[in-house]
Amino acid sequence: MSQPSSAPAPGRLVRQVVVVGGGTAGWMAAAALSRALGPIGRSVTLIESDAIGTVGVGEATIPPIRAFNAMLDIAEGRFLRETMGSYKLGIEFVDWGRIGQRYFHPFGAAGQDFHGVPFHQLWLRHRVRGGTTRLTDYSMCTVAAREGRFGIAAEGDRTPLAHIAHAYHFDATLYAALLRRVAEEQGVVRHEGRVVRVDRDGDSGDVTSVRLADGRTIAGDLFVDCSGFAGLLIEGALETGYHDWRHWLPMDRALAMPTTRLDPLPPYTRATAHAAGWQWRIPLQHRTGNGHVYSSGFTGADAAERVLRDHAPGELCGDVRALSFTTGMRRKPWSHNVVALGLAAGFVEPLESTSIHLIQHGIQRLIALFPGPAVRPAERDAYNADMTRAFEAVRDFVVLHYKATTRNDSDFWRAMRAMTVPDSLAHRIELWRAQGRLIPQAGDVFAIPSWAAVLTGQEIWPAAYEPTVDRLNADSVEAALADMRGAYRRTALSLPTHDAALPR
């Protein structure tokens, strides 16, 4: 798929950015790059084909998406209305640690640190002393989610409401359409067409242009590959290679199925574990997104669809879509003058709603490292190292959910319990099991409260708490915990319902 062509002259400014592929990744890139680079004389072109469908099932996010929308001046009310979105306070996990068990992974913090002692360490002592509360009972997001309530604190608010952190559920196709409107208002030029050839410089190997099926040639200085799993440029032309992580995350298939709207509308995602995978439930204003992520090595497509249909709420209101994928990432998300984003860069199954965040993270790093006089190895190396850390951090956090289980009711779960995890994750688990220590690592997407929520939620207990906890008076801490728990509950009950809080 390569043909030599003339390369830009050495030292030439990278002025023309070409985004290959639309969908969520393509239009996120086009909108953000045109906003950041347009004022300094860079132009952005996007190529997509209406004949090529997009995956479009990534309908849940984590809180950093709010900063991305704010960068584009997309007001929250407009975003929720135009994407049929809803608020998200976290994820409820059902049957993960063991069958019949539920726990909640909330956004934001759980409790407050006391004099430099992490809150989860105080709670571990509370538990040793016979306390029966859950760690997430001290999370504003968890308490509000249980009550089906939602609210946003005013600027400067010092009440418990200020401890709410939120993200969204939304229709990914509608979000791409909104981003397209924003991008085109900023001067992005869209070309309808299918890429059939990639032209490269005979000396440098850089991509110089792409040829469309109708014969048009689109030239550029920097190419952003958003062509999905195919990776037309990053893999089809540059043969970058792929880190395959299926030995840790063997889920390689997904079925997506929309059903009618939930009423009332819960402000959280639900992930329910099944015999060979898990099922998502994502509440939108106009429908419910459902899906079954599973391993084809442990169950077949027909059986997986039966599980999905048997457990999905409401009435079917669309077709069942089948997806195949390989969990992992490109060995070099930025190779030559091509930067891969979205599924072209890699894919970690959607258990913790990180796909859109990894797109956002890649865009932000590209803007921060955007080349001036031609693409330089130092910028590529920094980008690749950063993206590798981010992908691996998400991978480890997702693997934790499978490893930290006591289920032995199927071959799948027995294999998950027995697997050898990445060294980076094994070290974290070892520190936790000893004295509940959680040390932030470079590239972390999820902070200490998230790790503590999953580990305690799946009943992985440390042998002891940190010794420094005992320098704080236990009775005083217990009284503070009780006050905090009560304040969160009173605040939650004072909030409007999730449906009432949504902009109309």
C-alpha positions in Angstrom: 0.0 0.0 0.0 3.1 2.2 -0.5 4.4 4.3 -3.3 7.4 6.6 -3.2 6.7 10.3 -3.5 8.4 13.5 -2.8 8.7 14.4 0.9 8.4 17.9 2.4 11.6 19.8 2.3 13.8 19.4 5.5 12.8 22.0 8.0 9.5 22.7 6.5 6.9 23.6 9.0 4.2 21.0 9.8 1.2 23.1 8.6 -1.3 20.6 7.1 -2.8 18.0 9.4 -4.8 15.2 7.8 -7.2 13.1 10.0 -8.0 9.8 8.3 -11.3 8.5 9.6 -14.3 10.1 11.4 -16.4 8.7 14.2 -15.7 9.7 17.8 -11.9 9.6 17.5 -11.6 11.4 14.2 -13.9 14.3 15.1 -12.5 14.6 18.6 -9.1 15.0 17.0 -10.3 17.4 14.3 -12.2 19.6 16.7 -9.4 19.8 19.3 -6.5 20.2 16.8 -8.3 22.9 14.9 -9.1 24.8 18.1 -5.5 24.6 19.4 -3.6 25.0 16.1 -5.8 27.0 13.8 -4.8 30.3 15.4 -1.1 29.6 14.7 -1.6 28.9 11.0 -2.1 25.1 10.9 -5.0 23.6 8.9 -6.9 20.4 9.6 -8.5 18.2 7.0 -10.6 15.1 7.8 -11.3 12.2 5.4 -14.2 9.8 6.1 -16.5 7.5 4.2 -20.2 7.3 4.9 -20.0 3.8 3.5 -17.7 2.6 6.3 -19.5 2.3 9.6 -18.1 3.3 12.9 -18.0 1.2 16.1 -20.0 3.8 18.0 -20.8 1.8 21.1 -18.5 3.6 23.5 -21.2 5.4 25.5 -19.6 5.9 28.9 -16.7 8.0 30.1 -14.7 9.2 33.1 -14.6 12.7 34.5 -11.7 14.2 32.3 -14.2 14.4 29.4 -15.6 17.5 31.0 -12.3 19.3 30.5 -12.2 18.3 26.9 -15.7 19.7 26.2 -14.8 22.9 28.1 -11.7 23.3 25.9 -14.1 23.3 22.9 -16.6 25.6 24.7 -19.3 23.0 24.6 -21.5 23.8 27.5 -22.7 20.8 29.6 -26.4 21.5 28.9 -25.8 21.6 25.1 -23.7 18.4 25.3 -26.3 16.5 27.2 -29.2 17.6 25.1 -27.5 17.0 21.7 -26.1 13.6 22.7 -29.2 12.4 24.7 -26.7 12.1 27.6 -27.1 11.4 31.3 -24.9 11.9 34.3 -22.5 9.2 35.6 -21.2 9.0 39.1 -19.4 5.7 38.8 -19.9 2.0 38.0 -21.8 -0.7 40.0 -20.1 -4.1 39.7 -22.4 -7.2 40.1 -21.1 -10.7 40.7 -17.4 -9.9 40.2 -15.8 -10.9 43.5 -18.3 -13.7 44.0 -21.8 -14.4 42.8 -24.4 -12.4 44.7 -22.0 -9.6 45.6 -22.3 -6.0 44.5 -19.9 -3.0 45.0 -19.6 0.5 43.6 -16.5 2.1 42.0 -17.3 5.9 42.5 -15.6 8.9 40.9 -13.9 11.3 43.3 -12.5 10.6 46.7 -13.8 8.4 49.5 -13.7 10.4 52.7 -10.9 12.8 53.5 -7.3 12.2 54.6 -6.5 13.0 58.2 -3.2 14.7 59.0 -1.5 13.1 56.0 -2.9 9.6 56.7 -4.8 8.2 53.6 -8.5 7.8 54.4 -8.7 4.2 53.3 -6.1 3.4 56.0 -8.3 5.0 58.7 -11.2 2.9 57.4 -9.1 -0.3 57.5 -8.6 0.3 61.2 -12.3 1.0 61.6 -13.0 -2.4 60.0 -10.4 -4.1 62.3 -12.2 -2.6 65.3 -15.5 -4.2 64.2 -16.9 -1.5 61.9 -19.4 -2.8 59.4 -19.5 0.2 57.0 -18.2 0.0 53.4 -15.4 2.2 52.2 -17.7 3.7 49.6 -20.2 4.7 52.3 -17.9 7.7 52.7 -18.2 8.6 49.0 -20.6 11.4 48.0 -20.9 9.9 44.5 -21.8 6.4 45.8 -24.4 7.7 48.3 -26.0 9.9 45.7 -26.0 7.1 43.1 -27.7 4.7 45.5 -30.5 7.2 46.0 -30.8 8.0 42.3 -29.9 11.6 42.9 -27.6 14.1 41.3 -26.4 17.7 41.9 -23.5 20.0 41.1 -21.9 22.2 43.7 -21.7 25.9 43.1 -18.2 27.4 42.8 -16.7 27.8 46.3 -19.1 25.4 47.9 -17.6 23.7 51.0 -20.5 21.3 51.7 -20.3 17.6 51.0 -21.8 18.3 47.6 -18.4 19.7 46.6 -17.1 16.1 46.7 -19.2 14.9 43.8 -17.2 14.2 40.6 -19.1 13.2 37.5 -18.8 12.0 33.9 -21.4 11.1 31.3 -23.3 8.5 29.4 -24.1 9.6 25.8 -24.8 8.4 22.3 -21.4 8.2 20.7 -22.8 8.7 17.2 -24.5 11.9 18.3 -21.4 13.1 20.0 -19.4 12.6 16.8 -22.0 14.7 14.9 -21.8 17.5 17.6 -18.0 17.5 17.3 -18.2 17.6 13.5 -20.4 20.8 13.8 -17.9 22.3 16.1 -14.9 21.4 14.0 -16.4 22.6 10.7 -17.2 25.9 12.4 -13.5 26.2 13.2 -12.5 25.7 9.6 -12.0 21.9 9.4 -12.5 20.7 5.8 -14.1 17.3 5.4 -13.6 15.0 2.4 -16.0 12.2 1.7 -14.1 9.2 0.4 -12.4 5.9 1.0 -8.6 5.7 1.2 -7.3 3.1 -1.2 -3.6 4.0 -1.3 -1.0 5.6 1.0 2.0 7.3 -0.6 5.3 7.5 1.2 8.6 9.3 0.7 11.2 6.9 -0.7 14.0 8.2 1.6 12.4 9.0 4.9 9.5 6.6 4.8 7.1 9.4 5.9 3.6 9.4 4.5 3.2 12.3 2.0 -0.4 11.8 0.8 -3.4 9.4 0.6 -5.3 8.5 -2.5 -9.1 8.2 -2.4 -11.2 5.8 -4.4 -12.4 8.6 -6.8 -8.8 9.4 -7.7 -8.3 12.5 -5.5 -5.0 12.9 -3.6 -4.9 14.5 -0.2 -1.4 15.6 0.9 -0.3 16.5 4.4 2.6 17.0 6.7 1.2 15.1 9.7 -1.4 12.4 9.5 -3.7 11.3 12.3 -4.9 7.7 11.9 -8.4 7.3 13.2 -9.3 4.5 10.8 -10.4 2.0 13.6 -9.1 -1.5 14.1 -7.8 -1.6 10.5 -5.1 1.1 11.2 -4.8 1.9 7.5 -1.7 4.1 8.0 -0.1 3.1 11.3 -0.3 -0.6 10.5 -1.4 -1.0 6.8 1.3 1.3 5.5 3.9 1.6 8.3 3.6 -2.0 9.8 4.2 -0.6 13.3 3.4 -3.9 15.1 1.1 -4.6 18.0 1.4 -5.6 21.7 -1.1 -8.4 22.2 -2.5 -8.5 25.7 -5.0 -11.4 25.3 -3.0 -13.6 27.7 -4.1 -11.2 30.4 -7.4 -10.0 28.9 -8.8 -12.9 26.7 -12.1 -11.1 26.0 -12.1 -10.7 22.2 -15.8 -10.4 21.2 -18.6 -8.1 22.1 -22.3 -7.9 21.3 -24.1 -4.5 21.5 -27.9 -4.3 21.8 -30.1 -1.2 22.5 -33.2 -1.5 24.6 -35.9 0.9 25.7 -35.2 3.7 28.3 -34.8 2.9 32.0 -37.3 4.6 34.3 -36.1 6.0 36.6 -32.8 6.8 35.0 -29.9 5.6 37.2 -26.8 8.0 37.4 -24.3 5.2 37.0 -23.1 2.4 34.7 -23.6 -1.3 35.7 -21.2 -4.1 34.8 -22.5 -7.6 35.6 -20.1 -10.6 35.4 -21.3 -13.7 33.6 -19.7 -17.2 33.1 -17.4 -16.1 30.3 -17.3 -12.3 30.4 -19.5 -9.5 31.5 -22.5 -7.3 30.5 -22.7 -3.5 30.4 -25.8 -1.4 31.0 -25.6 2.3 30.1 -28.7 4.5 30.7 -29.3 7.2 28.1 -32.2 9.6 27.9 -33.7 7.9 24.8 -32.6 4.3 25.2 -30.4 1.9 27.2 -27.1 0.7 25.8 -26.4 -3.0 26.6 -23.6 -5.2 25.6 -21.9 -8.5 26.4 -18.1 -8.6 26.3 -16.9 -12.2 26.3 -14.0 -14.6 25.4 -14.6 -16.7 22.3 -12.2 -19.3 23.9 -14.8 -20.0 26.6 -18.2 -19.5 25.0 -19.7 -19.3 21.5 -21.5 -16.4 19.8 -25.0 -17.9 20.1 -24.6 -18.6 23.8 -23.3 -15.1 24.4 -26.2 -13.6 22.6 -28.7 -15.6 24.7 -27.0 -14.4 27.9 -27.3 -10.8 26.7 -31.0 -11.1 25.6 -31.9 -12.9 28.9 -30.4 -10.2 31.1 -31.0 -6.9 29.2 -33.7 -4.7 30.6 -36.6 -3.4 28.6 -37.6 -4.1 25.0 -35.3 -4.5 22.1 -35.2 -1.3 20.0 -32.5 -1.9 17.5 -30.2 -4.5 15.9 -27.7 -6.6 17.7 -24.2 -5.7 16.6 -21.2 -8.0 16.8 -17.6 -6.8 17.3 -14.3 -8.6 17.3 -11.1 -7.1 18.8 -7.7 -7.9 20.2 -6.8 -6.2 23.5 -3.5 -4.4 23.2 -1.8 -1.4 21.7 0.5 -0.4 18.8 4.1 -0.7 19.6 4.5 2.9 18.4 1.3 4.9 18.4 3.4 7.7 16.7 5.5 6.3 13.9 7.2 8.5 11.2 4.7 11.4 10.7 1.6 9.3 11.6 -0.1 9.4 15.0 -2.7 6.8 15.7 -5.7 7.5 17.9 -8.7 5.5 19.1 -9.0 1.9 18.0 -6.1 2.5 15.5 -3.8 3.0 18.5 -5.1 0.2 20.7 -8.0 -1.1 22.6 -8.5 -2.1 26.3 -11.9 -3.6 26.8 -14.5 -1.1 28.0 -14.9 -2.3 31.6 -13.8 1.0 33.1 -15.0 3.3 30.3 -11.5 4.4 29.2 -11.6 4.2 25.4 -12.7 7.8 24.9 -10.4 9.0 27.7 -7.4 7.4 25.9 -8.3 9.3 22.7 -8.5 12.5 24.7 -5.2 11.8 26.4 -3.5 11.1 23.1 -4.9 14.4 21.6 -3.7 16.4 24.5 -0.2 14.9 24.3 -0.1 15.5 20.6 -1.0 19.2 21.0 1.7 19.5 23.8 4.3 17.9 21.6 3.1 19.2 18.2 6.1 19.5 15.9 7.3 22.8 14.5 10.0 22.5 11.8 9.3 18.9 10.8 8.7 15.8 13.0 11.6 15.0 15.4 12.5 11.7 17.1 12.4 13.4 20.6 8.8 14.3 20.2 7.8 10.9 18.9 9.7 9.1 21.7 8.1 11.3 24.4 4.6 10.7 23.0 5.1 6.9 22.6 6.5 6.6 26.2 3.6 8.6 27.6 0.9 6.7 25.7 2.5 3.4 26.6 2.3 4.3 30.3 -1.3 5.4 30.0 -2.4 2.2 28.1 -0.5 -0.1 30.5 -2.0 1.7 33.6 -5.5 1.1 32.2 -4.6 -2.5 31.4 -3.4 -3.2 34.9 -6.5 -1.6 36.5 -8.8 -3.7 34.3 -6.9 -6.9 34.8 -7.2 -6.3 38.6 -11.0 -6.9 38.3 -10.5 -10.4 36.9 -7.6 -11.4 39.1 -9.2 -10.2 42.3 -12.0 -12.7 42.3 -13.0 -15.8 44.3 -15.3 -17.1 41.6 -14.6 -20.7 40.5 -18.0 -21.5 38.9 -16.7 -21.7 35.3 -13.5 -22.5 33.4 -13.2 -18.8 32.5 -13.1 -17.5 36.1 -10.8 -20.3 37.2 -8.4 -19.2 34.4 -8.7 -15.6 35.5 -7.9 -16.4 39.1 -4.9 -18.5 38.1 -3.3 -16.2 35.6 0.1 -14.5 36.1 -0.5 -10.8 36.0 1.9 -8.1 34.7 4.8 -7.4 37.1 3.6 -3.8 37.6 0.2 -5.0 38.8 1.7 -7.8 40.9 3.8 -5.3 42.8 0.7 -3.1 43.5 -1.2 -6.1 44.8 1.7 -7.2 47.0 1.9 -3.8 48.6 -1.8 -3.8 49.2 -1.9 -7.2 50.7 0.8 -6.4 53.2 -0.5 -3.1 54.8 -3.0 -1.6 52.4 -0.5 0.7 50.7 -1.3 2.2 47.3 1.5 4.2 45.7 0.6 6.4 42.6 2.6 5.4 39.5 3.5 7.4 36.4 0.8 7.2 33.8 -2.0 6.4 36.3 -5.5 7.1 34.9 -7.1 6.0 38.1 -6.1 7.4 41.5 -5.8 5.8 44.9 -9.5 5.9 45.8 -10.4 3.9 42.7 -7.9 1.2 43.4 -9.1 1.0 47.0 -12.7 0.8 45.9 -12.1 -2.2 43.6 -9.8 -4.1 46.0 -12.1 -3.7 49.0 -15.2 -4.1 46.8 -13.9 -7.5 45.7 -12.9 -8.3 49.3 -9.1 -8.4 48.8 -8.0 -7.5 52.4 -4.6 -6.5 53.6 -3.0 -8.3 56.5 -2.7 -5.1 58.4 -3.2 -1.3 58.2 -0.4 1.2 58.0 1.3 1.7 61.5 1.0 5.6 61.3 -2.8 5.2 61.6 -2.3 4.5 65.3 -0.9 8.0 66.0 -4.5 9.3 65.6 -6.9 8.8 68.4 -9.2 6.0 67.4 -12.4 7.3 69.1 -12.0 10.7 67.6 -11.6 9.2 64.1 -14.6 7.0 64.6 -16.7 10.0 65.6 -15.5 11.9 62.5 -16.3 8.9 60.3 -19.9 8.8 61.6 -20.3 12.6 61.1 -19.0 12.3 57.5 -21.3 9.4 56.7 -24.3 11.2 58.0 -23.5 14.4 56.1 -23.1 12.5 52.8 -26.5 10.8 53.3 -28.3 14.0 54.3 -26.8 15.8 51.3 -27.8 13.1 48.9 -31.4 13.0 50.1 -31.6 16.8 49.5 -30.7 16.5 45.9 -33.1 16.3 42.9 -33.6 13.0 41.2 -31.3 12.2 38.3 -34.1 12.8 35.8 -35.0 16.1 37.3 -31.3 17.2 37.3 -30.9 16.7 33.5 -31.2 19.7 31.3 -34.2 19.7 29.0 
